[in-house]
Amino acid sequence: MIWNPNKECMSRDEMSALQGKRLHKIVEYVYHNVPFYRNKLQELDIRPDDIQTIEDIKKLPFTTKKDLRDNYPFGLQAAPQSQIIRIHASSGTTGNPTIVGYTRKDIGVWSECMARCLTAYGVTRDDIFSVAYGYGLFTGGLGAHYGVEHIGASCIPAGTGNTEKHLKLIRDLGITGLACTPSYALYLAETMDKLGIRKEDIKLRVGAFGAEPWTENMRQEIQERLGLKGYNIYGLSEVMGPSVSYECQMQHGSHICEDHFYPEIINPVTLEPLPAGQSGELVFTTLTKEGMPVLRYRTRDLCSLLPGTCDCGRTAVRMSRIEGRSDDMLIIRGINVFPSQVESVVLSMPEFAPRYMLVVDRVNNLDTLQVQVEIRQEFFTGVFDTPAAVDQLEKKLAAKLKSVLSIAAKVQLKAPGTIERSQGKSAHVIDKRKL
Amino acid sequence: MTIPQLSIFIENRSGTLITVLNVLKQAGIQIIASTIADTAEYGIYRLICSEPMRACEELKKAGVAVALSGVFALEIDDQPGRAADAVKTFSEAGISITYMYSFLLRGKGILVFRTDDNDHAAAVITSNQLKTIDESALTALV
């Protein structure tokens, strides 16, 4: 089934023409409404009328996470505050989160994209669909929720945690659809085993899994253990949220809602666009967004655009699975974590040396984060003659980390001089997860 | 009234304790009593030794997280029941013992401890005329 064949199955020529038209409009819109973009375009001597076709996009400047941070909180917002009906926030690399405002039309477009996604998975108004992404500032929960309601299925706003109760509802209500991170899906399966619930006891048939990287092997395992068909969903709050792209029944690449989000793949070093099929950094331009449009936003996600057409009938271009990152961002339990966030916390506490290590692991299908810090010799005073005193120091750091990262981290204190001085960005992270 | 105790942060990894002990050995420091308060990830190694100030300096030079603090060292007869008598005095005064360990010195028992109210504990020691040892008793051993 296809939610919006007019757009999802548009001929390539028609799509390019539509994208070109929309690109011109969005450039004109930001030129007049966002001083940041007006300055950038003027520096490059580009006027909105210079942008007429989608090929002209190559003339436009890139936008980075740093630009969002430098213009915190509302510097990149194009619509007046009176038009903004929702604000989400995602982790920034340090200190400030990234703020994204949505107009009523933006929420409508988002719901539409989410409806395309769910329909591609085979979800209909007859389904009972549980959203087990985090609700709140994170876009996962509310983003999926609005799409489920938009197609008319019965939405269960399960949220994260409370797994046993969630499983009871899945069984007792005959829930047929589920949206969550792939690792949480595996955790659900584990918990089912523990509670003696068999997959024959539940009616799940469709899973929308995303917000973190996963593999074909994980898909097979989730499908086998939960008795459903699992599909990838991709998105990011800077561009919209979940449903920027989605898999179809072919389970081979995710179709991008490219009438709203124009994708490019670039070489992350030279910034040159790469042809279809080649791996590089994914870049998005929002073609219709009102609240916070972005031009050529560098996602830092590495993937490729798949050449050729899809057997499902959609003509919308597909992207491969995310192969990695061109920066050091980690995704832990679906939440974006930058080592620099940990660094800012560690540097704010004189008790610790300015050295740290993040150890990420996956235990029983749940991601764990341990932060190792060195106690500073000068601050190890006579009051630390009991473990209770040292534990207090650990707790203080853990609480600060929790508030900055939005996820809990276990603190491990190390003796002075035992953490290697970092030689580069990756030297701050040990990722033991085997995907 | 108190004697200096070294508190040393030691990770639970093989090789960490020997590093500390080697520093003391090379400095010619004599360990008189010690105990480790252990947790799953690290331990606080508490140490009474012959030259605490120098020991602390040497350990710091070696990069170890170490600190000095004063602890009470009560001298009691080396006989059954004397430790109970001593602790009872503090208990009756409403003072909690945070930690305690003991060693023998010239045929006498020495109770090393810290309390949750050291000023109050000092007053109790004075008013009950309890006998404590001081740092010179430790240095005299060497």
Interface residues (C-beta under 8 A of the other chain):
Chain A: I375 Q377 F380 T381 G382 V383 F384 D385 T386 P387 V390 D391 Q412 L413 K414 A415 P416 G417 T418
Chain B: Q5 S7 F9 I10 E11 T16 A37 D38 T39 E41 Y42 G43 I44 R46 K60 G63 V64 A65 V66 A67 L68 S69 G70 T98 Y99 R114
